[in-house]
Amino acid sequence: MLTDAQVRKIKPAEKKTKYSDEKGMYLEVTPSGGMYWCMKFRFQGKENIFSIGTYPDTTLAQARRIRDEARLKLKDGINPNEAKKQKKLQVDESTLFRALAMEWMQDRKAIIKEATYLRDLSVFEKDLFPVLGDMPIDQIKGKDVLACAKKIEERGALEMAKRSIPLTGRIFRFSIRKGIIENDPTHT
């Protein structure tokens, strides 16, 4: 079983080295100095490695807590690697197009005419939200926005179609200012 003092004293060797802790957990040290907490486990008869974190970002105590959580998942018949992947895939609701558009609209409400606000809100609710609303902003491509505009155009609402692309672009630029995305796919 490792102690904090032992971990602090570990130096890189010429070859990758593993320092065992307990319950399948170990610290892997690379020749370049990288230090990685891992846990070896068996799931459905196969040996697996669960990456816990890097040292010193993840302390010994934190690594043990994460290891214990992973072992509880195993006890419940859940592969901790799969659970970790699923957690990463869960979408942050605040980065959905709908949430960002509504936040942007709320910010503008006090400075624009009510008629403009209602017209823009109508474009969002009637035409953009059904297609883009539940998509994370960073996954929306220019072709998605163009498809929305074409759908509006096919309906014969040319003014709405004309407004939809610049309106969507404003949400992308708002998201850029918030640091959520880096570019606007409507502006290429």
N, C-alpha and C positions, 0 to 999 in steps of 0.2 A: 504494500500500500504506500502510495506516494504522500509526501508532505509538501507544504508550500515551500519550505526551505530547500528541499531536494529539487523541486521543479525550477526554482530560481537559479540554482547552480548548474543546471544542465547546459552544456555547450554542444554545438554541432560537431559531428564526427565526419570521417571521410565517406561513410556509407549511411544510408537511411537507418535510423535506430529507433526501436520501440521500447518505451519504459512503461511497464505494466502498473496499473493501479489496482482495481478490483472489479468484480462483476462484469468482466469483458472489456472494461475501459482501459485505454492506454494513451500515452502521449507519443506521437510519432515526430521525430526530429529529422529534418532533411539536412544534407551537407551545406545547403545555402542558408540555413538558419531558420527555416520555417518550422513552426511548432504547431501540431494539429492534434486536438483531442478527438479520439475515435472510440467506437464501441463495436466489438465483434459480437455477432449474434447469429442464431440459426432461426430461419423462418421457413416453414413448410419443407423441412429437411435440407435446406440449402444455407450455406454460410454466406453472411452478408456483413458489410461494414456500414455503420452509421456515423456520419460526420457530425461531430458535436460543435466544434468551433475552433478558433485559433487562440493560441496562448501568446501574449498576455491579455488579449481582448476578452477571452473567456477564462476566468480564474478556475482553479481546481474545484472550489466549492460550487461554482456555477456549472461546471462540466458534470460534476456528480449529480446535481439536481436534474439537469437535462437528461443524463443517462438514466436516472431513476424514472423520469417521466416516460422515456422510450421503453423501458422495461415494463412499465404498467400497460402501455399500448400492446406490447407483445403478449402480455398475460390475457388481454382482451381479444387476442387473435388479430391484431392490426400490425402490419409492417410499419415500423416507425419511419422508414424512408418514404413510403407511399404517403403517410400522413403528412410528412414534411412537404412533399410535392403538392398535395392538395391544399395545404395552408397557403403556399405561394400562389396558387391559382385563384384563390378567393379574391374577388374584385373589391377594391376600395370604392364604396358607393360614391364618395365625394369626387371621384375622377370620371364618373359616367357623364356622357354628353348632356343628359337631361339636368343633372345637378349643377353642372357648370353653367349651362345656359340660363337656368333659373337664378343662379347667383348673379350672373352678369346682368340679367333683366332687373333684378332687385336693385343693384347698384345704380342703374340708369333711370329707374322709375321717377326719381325726384327731379331729374334734369331734362326730361323729354316730355313732349305733349302726350296727353293720355291717349289720343287717337293713334299716335305712332307706337306707343307701348302696346296697345291692344292689337294693332295690326301685326306687329312682330310676334307677339305672344300667339296669335292665331296661326302664323306660319310655323312656329315651333310645334304647337300642339296638333295641328291638323296634318302637317306634312313631314316635319323633321323628326319629331319624337317617335312616331311609329316605326321608323327605320333605324334612326341613329340613337334614340334616347337611352337605351340600355347598353350601349357600347362604351367601353372605356375610351376616353378621348385619344389615347395614344395608339389605338388600334384602328381608328377611322382613317381611311385613305381618300384621296381626291376622287377616285372612281365612285366611292360610296356617296359622296356629296353630289356628284354629277348625276348619279342614278336617281337621287331624290328630286333634283331639279327637273330631270326629264319626265319623271312620273307626274309632277305638278303640271308641267307643260302639256302632257298628254290629256290631262283633265280639262285643259283650256284656260287655266288660270295663269296667263302669261306674266302678269304683274307680280304675282306671288313667286313664280319660277325665277323671275329676274332678281327678286329680293333674297331668295333662299341661299345662293352661294355667298354673296358678301356677308350676309347675316351669320352664316355658319363660320366664315372666316374670322368674324369678330370673336366668336367663342374660342377658336383656336388661338388667336392672338392674346385673348384674356388668359387662356391656359398657359401660354408661354410666359406672360408676365408673372403668373403664379408659380412658375418653375416646374410645372407638371409635364410639359412637352417642350421640344426644342424648335420645331418648325411647323409651319402652317401648310397643310397639303392643298389648300385652295389657292395658294400663292406660289406657283412654280415658274 
